[in-house]
Amino acid sequence: MKIRNWPLLALLFSVPVQAQILPRESPVPGGIAVVPVAAETEPAPEVYFDDQRVLVVPHAGKWQAVVGLPLSLSPGPQAVQVNDRNGQRREFSFIVQPKDYAEQRLVVKDRRMVEPSAKDLARIARETEIIRKVFATWSDRPLTSLQFAPPARGRISSVFGLRRYFNDQPRQPHSGIDIAGPVGTPVTAPFAGIVANTGEYFFNGRTIFIDHGQGLISMFNHLSRITVKSGARVAAGDKIGEIGMTGRVTGPHLHWTVSLNNSRVDPALFLPQDAVDNGN
């Protein structure tokens, strides 16, 4: 299946955002599993999945582990490991379901963005290490709700998980969603956090990372302007930059990635379903 044109999505811009304690559960590669691991009356446990610390929030009388599932994960039985305050280690199982993602083919006019030079590859390697370290960040900020707001106005031009081809050459699956809009369209923080890093990257262009806490990280790419600095605290709705077309792009848009326990997951799962449906 080839993706050519996706329908226009209002992305909550005319729809009231209602309280959302947890993201929508979708236990598939690239999705989210929600696993109750302890009574809320107990201290918050430490939870791990694939040796990565997992976000936990209190909900419905339980500590809920909100587990990001990498796109590379094989369907089938999986488990989180839970360490309580007494040093006891337990496992809680869940099942990952299969999911087939669609294909997208794009034509990139700048061949250097498809076939980088040796100098470019050295730069890309340095930048990849920076990005790896940011996504591996863990901060012990308690979270009681995971209600996200859309970071920009526009239509969804590429959804999460697409198997991508640039100039007919296979590349990594699409690790976020793209919101198309004119250059200069404001980009806002979808959730409170601390600006963990800003910079200009070969493929990603002008980029911002926000650390929301407990391994939940947002990345915003291809910006024309960055209006915040590393270390700044931002609230949901604060302007952080503007849509652009820096880096590897075929037109002006915002690429928004959400990383959870160092796994890239579908950002749409953090947006209220009724609002997405109404905007479809």
N, C-alpha and C positions, 0 to 999 in steps of 0.2 A: 504494500500500500504506500503510495507516494503522497506526501503532504504538499499541497500547492497553496491553497488559501484557507486560513482558519477564519471562522466567523468572528464578527466584532463582539468583544466583551467589554461591558462597561466597567467591570472589575470593582464593583462596590461604590462607584462614585456617586450614584444617585440612590443607593440603597443603604438604609440605616444599618450600622454595624451593631450586632447584639453580642452580649457577653459570651465568650467561648473559653472555657477553662482549659480544655485539651484540644490539640489538633485532631482532625478526623483520622480515624484509624484506617490504614490500608496496608495490611501485612504482605506486601509484594516487594520484589527488588526495586529500590528507589522510593519505597513508601515508609510507613511508620507502624510499629507495633506498640500497643499500650498494654503493659503487663502489671497487674496489681501484685505488690511484693511484700507489703507489711501493713499492719494496722496503723492508722494515723496517730493513735495514742502512743506509739513507739517513737523513738528518735528516728530521724531520717536515715535510712540505710545507704550504704555505698553499693552501687549496682554497676556491673561491667558487662559489656558485650564485645566479643572479639578483642579483648584486652583494652578496650576503650571505656572510659568512665561514661555513665549514662545519666541523663537528666531525670530527676524525680520531682514530682509535684504532688501535693495532697489533693485528693478529690474523692468524693463519695465514701469518706471514712477510711480510705486506704492511701498508702503511698503508691503512686503510679509511676512505673518506669516508662518513659517515653523514648522508644528505641528507634534510631535511624537505621534503615536497612540499605546497604550499598547496592547500586545497580548490578554489581558483579556477583551478588549473593545467589547461591543456588537455591531453588525452591525445596521445601522439605522441613523437617523438624529443626528447630533452633532453641537455644536456651540463654537466659541471662544468669549471671552469677551474682549473688547477693551476700554482702558481708555485713553482719549486724554489729552492734557495739560490743558484744561479748566475744567477738572473734569467730563466731559460728559462720560457716559458709553453706549456702543453700543454692539450689538451682530451680528456676521456674521456666517451664517449656512453653513454646508457642510454635505455630506452623506458618511458614512462609509459602504463600500461594504463587503460582507462575503468572507472569504477565508478558504479553508481546507488545513491544512498542513499535510505533510506525516508523517509516523511513522518510527522511527529508534530504533533498538534493539542492545544493546552493552553488551559484557561480560567483566566485571571488575574482574580481578583475586584477587585483594586485597579486601577481603570482608569488611574490616574496612571502605573502601571508599563507601560502599553501606549501611552498618549497623554500624554507628559510635557508640563508647562507650559513656557512660555518660560524661566522661571527654572531649571526642572529641566534643560532642554536646554543652558543655559549651564554648569551644573554638570557635565553629562555630557561636554561638550566638553573641559572642564578635566581631568576624570578620564581621558578617552580619551587625551589627550596624555601623562599620567603612565604609563599602561599601555603605550603605544607605546614610550616610552623604556626601560621595564624590559625588555620583550621584545626590544629591540634591543641589550641588554647583551652584551658579549663579555669574557670573562676567560680568560687563558691558563693555566688549571689543567689539567695533563695527566690524562687519564682512561685507565685500562687495562681497565675493565669497565663495562658499562651494565646491571647487574643491579638492577632496581627491585623494591620490595615494595609491596603495596597500602597506601594511606594511611588506610583506615578499614574497619571491618566493616560489612557491609550488602549489600543487593541492588542490582544495576544497574537503575536506574529509567529511564535514558535513555542510549543508546549514542552513540558519536561520529558526526558527520556528518549527523544527521537534518535534513531540511528542515522548519523549524519554523514553526508558525502560532500566534500568541497571539490569542485571541478572533477567530479567522478572518482575522487580518492577518498576511501573510508577514513573517518576520524572518530574520536571518542564520542560516545552518546552525549546528547544535550543535557547538561547538568543543572539547568535552571529553566526559567521561563523568560521569554522576550516580550517586552511591552514596547510597541512601536509608537513613536510620537515625534513631533517636530523638535529640532535642535533648540535647546533652551527651556524645554518643558521641565518644571520643577520635579525633583526627586526628593522624597521625604523618608524619614526613618519609619519602617513599619511597626517597630516595637522599640521600647526603651533599651538603652545600652551604652556602651563606651566605644568610641571610635578606636579600633585596634590598630589600623594601618591605613595609609593612603599612598598612592603612587601611580606611576604610569608604566604599564606593562605592554610587552610586545603584542600579544594576542588580545589581552583584555582592555587595552587602552587605559584611560584614566579610571581609577578604581578606588572604592572605599570598602573597608571591612568594618562591621559593627559586631562587637561581642555582646550578646544579650545575656550571657550567663549560663553556667553549667553546660558548656560545650555547644551551645546554640549560637551559630555565627551566620550573619548575612553578608553577602558580597554583591556589590553593584558595579557593573562594568560599562565601558564605552562612553563615559561621561564627557561632556564638553567642558564642564566646570566642576570643581570640588570646592565646597563652601564651608567645610569643617576641617579641623586639624586632629591629628592623632592625639589620643588622650581625652578628647572632649566628651562630655556626657551629653547624650541626646535623649529627648522624650519622643514618644510616638507622635508623628506628624511634623516634627522639626525638619526644616529644609536642610539637606546635606549636599546637594549638587544639582546638576541639570543634565537632561538627556543630550547625548551627542552621537558621534560616529567615529570615535577614536578606536584604534586597534583593528582587529579583523571583523569587518562588518560589510553588509550589503546595503545598508541604509541606516538612518538614525533610529536608535532604539536603546532601551535599558535592558540589560541582561541581569536578572536577579537570581542568585543562588542562595539556598539555605542549606547549611551544614549542621548535622546533628550527630553527636558522638563521632565526629570526623567522617561522616557518611553524607554524601550529597543526596538530598531528598526533595520531593516535589513541593515547591513553595505553596501551591494551591491548597494543600492540605491544612495550611494554617489560616486560610481565609474561610469565612462562613459559607457553607454550602448554599443556603437559600439566596445569599447575595450573588454568588457566582451563577446560580441557575437563573435568577432574574435578569442578569446582565447578558445571558447567552442569546 
